[in-house]
Amino acid sequence: MLTEIMIKLSGDEPWRIHLPHLVMDTLCGIAITLALRWLYRQSSVSQHYVVAKHVVLLLLAALLWTQFKWYTLQALFGSWWVSMTWFDFGTWTSASLTMLATWTAGYYGIKNYLTSVEERERADKALHLANEAQLKMLRYQLNPHFMFNSINAICTLILKNENTHAVSMLEQLCDFLRYSLYTDPLSTIPVAEEIDILNNYLDIEKGRFQSRLQVNIQADNGCQDILIPSLIVQPLVENVLKHGMIPNQTIVIKVNFESQNQGLLVTVKDNGKGFTENTPMMTTDSESGIGLSNCRQRLKLIYHGDATLDTGNNAGGGAWVKIWLPVKEGARDAAH
């Protein structure tokens, strides 16, 4: 419409002709662009000669609009069948073609942009769903190893006629598995709740190792309500019991939660064998090193590289594993 107004301003027709002609001209242009939009879609169904078909449609639309503008203008002047000169035909057709070509370019520019945004959103959604599926797989991947060891220990207690101890251990196992199955693997929980889960798991393991397992869990007061991925510490402790113990050794495990560098530092220490190059605990791709590998993958998917997991040996023997998690704003007290 702005283009039409600019053309009209430079003309010498009176406004009693200008104004109605401008309205009819604009309405016709809108109708033609709507028709072009439908025709463009229809011509794109078949991928053959798409550009050629669009050019032909554009030329025909420009010619139609030119004829409409000319004859409506003549009708407003009261002369219906005045033919156009070649100069008028070229000038008016060029103006119509320019406006329709500009509209076509804008139409396809917006269409391609919206298509790109839609495809990007679909790709992001697919990636998000894939990450969720992978996280769930990683969470549930831990359970079979733990269940095998626990059930084996319960069977041993039954064979020894320690039925009371076996029933107690079975109840603790049920509580732990109930939590694992009914807690969303993608959810975050307060540190205090993670400690409760860890204690429940360790009570089960104490049924296997009895006095040979000693555990000390501490958390700073300011850490209790920080949200972390559920069951992120348990596989590290399980890894110690599975790969770090020396035969007939009393294993001591210390777990500490503390605030550090605007984040949460979780440290798991033991007095076991420690790490070597060939120690399964150091591997990230073997079945025997699944605890550390699992934690690394979960942290990478959840925190997108912002969290860290480091390993090393204590000066006096044994190993340590440290996880640093960024604490996002609003990550405290969100569970309450």
Secondary structure, 3 states (H helix, E strand, C coil): CHHHHHHHHCCCCCHHHHHHHHHHHHHHHHHHHHHHHHHHHHHCCCCCCHHHHHHHHHHHHHHHHHHHHHHHHHHHHCCCCCCCCHHHHHHHHHHHHHHHHHHHHHHHHHHHHHHHHHHHHHHHHHHHHHHHHHHHHHHHHCHHHHHHHHHHHHHHHHHCCCHHHHHHHHHHHHHHHHHHHHCCCCCEEEHHHHHHHHHHHHHHHHHHHHHHEEEEEEECHHHCCEEEECCCCHHHHHHHHHHHCCCCCCEEEEEEEEEECCEEEEEEEECCCCCCCCCHHHCCCCHHHHHHHHHHHHHHHHHCCCCEEEEEECCCCCEEEEEEEECCCCCECCCC
